[in-house]
Amino acid sequence: MQFSFKLLTVAGAIAFSAGAFAADPIKIGVDGPFTGGSSSMGVSMRDGVRLATEEINKAGGVLGRKIQLIERDDEAKNERGVQIAQEFINKEKVVAVVGYINTGVALASQRFFQDAKIPVLNNVATGSVITHQFDKDPDNYVFRNAAHDSIQAPMIVEEAIVRRGFKKVAILADSTNYGQLGREDLEKALKRKGITAVAVEKFNIKDVDMTAQLLKAKEAGAEAVLTYGIGPELAQIANGMTKLGWKVPIIGSWTLAMANFIDNAGPGGDGARMPQTFIQEPTTPKRKAFIDAFLATFKPKNNRMDSPVSAAQGYDSIYLLAAAIKQAGSTDGPKIKAALEDLQTPVEGVVTTYNKPFSKTDHEAITANIPVFGEVKGGRVVFASADDQKSASQVRLKDVAANDALMK
């Protein structure tokens, strides 16, 4: 009897340990700038991630386990991103990572996850090279569900040169990796149209006076200014134009939708146009549910998300990862990666419905047919085109051929 009792005790202990292990949460790292000039993007992304995670956990989690978010503020600093990457891998033992707002931080940090075979799902950073950083490796662990700059730059040029007929444009780009890689993409897109920018000017993060750059653009006869930067400095461009009494259209990357551009530029920012994967309007039942839940949960000022694109893409990134983990039946990095590259079940997101969003050779979920142009109007971003507004209830699905058409 004593022997039997001991066996039962050991068996019970093993069962308890197995149950406790099975209930261990699935740790996912969330990296972004939650303070500083990029924070409106980072916090919106984080809140979208939190909202999706809460919904998934309430529905029972993944593989019977809850998702646990390990959040870190990279302060938009490359060196901080590197420290966080090592902490995620060595201390927190995360199974995957979402986030990255700044291209430079992403490029500095991703190599550690690549070496550790931990999937990274970039949900905001748009530098074209991000998903190609490890093309020479046999396996690539970097994915993205944001519109990369090889899509955005040609869209900006198409809007300026073809749709609006400008022949003389200036480029103003910040000095970061994001700004300068974007500037290169703009110049390539202009070249395909037989156009050379009449002025190409650089500015630094935290610059508050763009007079010198704007005067060069004005004196060169620029009919529009194409931008690559983030909210605070972009606002200084708009404010500088107002100061000079020189108003030409601002057409730039998606970051012209940031709250700290719209608010700091005031009326001077009205009319700015930019590609957007998501505009805060309830154009489908999924988008309405997302907007309603986000506003109810986080209560942003004036019921306006600081960065709607970041929030929506952050939200979708968690559902994509959850689908991959469920399909893999595992939290093993290589198995999650393989599942992402061959997702069998469509994932209904806010931006789009992701049907086979990735493959072994294509780690970009967003193609050129998905973004539309937004325009700043009265303190918000609205659809720039009436046609896009009318068709917004139709979910745009991935179409690789659209990328090729845009590059012509």
Secondary structure, DSSP 8 states (H G I E B T S, - for coil): -HHHHHHHHHHHHHHHHHHHHHT--EEEEEEE--SSTTHHHHHHHHHHHHHHHHHHHHTT-BTTB-EEEEEEE-TT-HHHHHHHHHHIIIII--SEEEE--SHHHHHHHHHHHHHHT--EEESS---TTGGGTTTTSSS--EEE-S--HHHHHHHHHIIIIIIS--S-EEEEEESSHHHHHHHHHHHHHHHHTT---SEEEEE-TT----HHHHHHHHHTT-SEEEEES-HHHHHHHHHHHHHHT----EEE-GGGGSHHHHHHHGGGGTT-EEEES--SS--SHHHHHHHHHHHHHH--GGG--S-HHHHHHHHHHHHHHHHHHHHHTS--HHHHHHHHTT--S-EE-SS-EESS---SS--B---TTS-EEEEEETTEEEES-HHHHHTTTS-----HHHHHHHT-
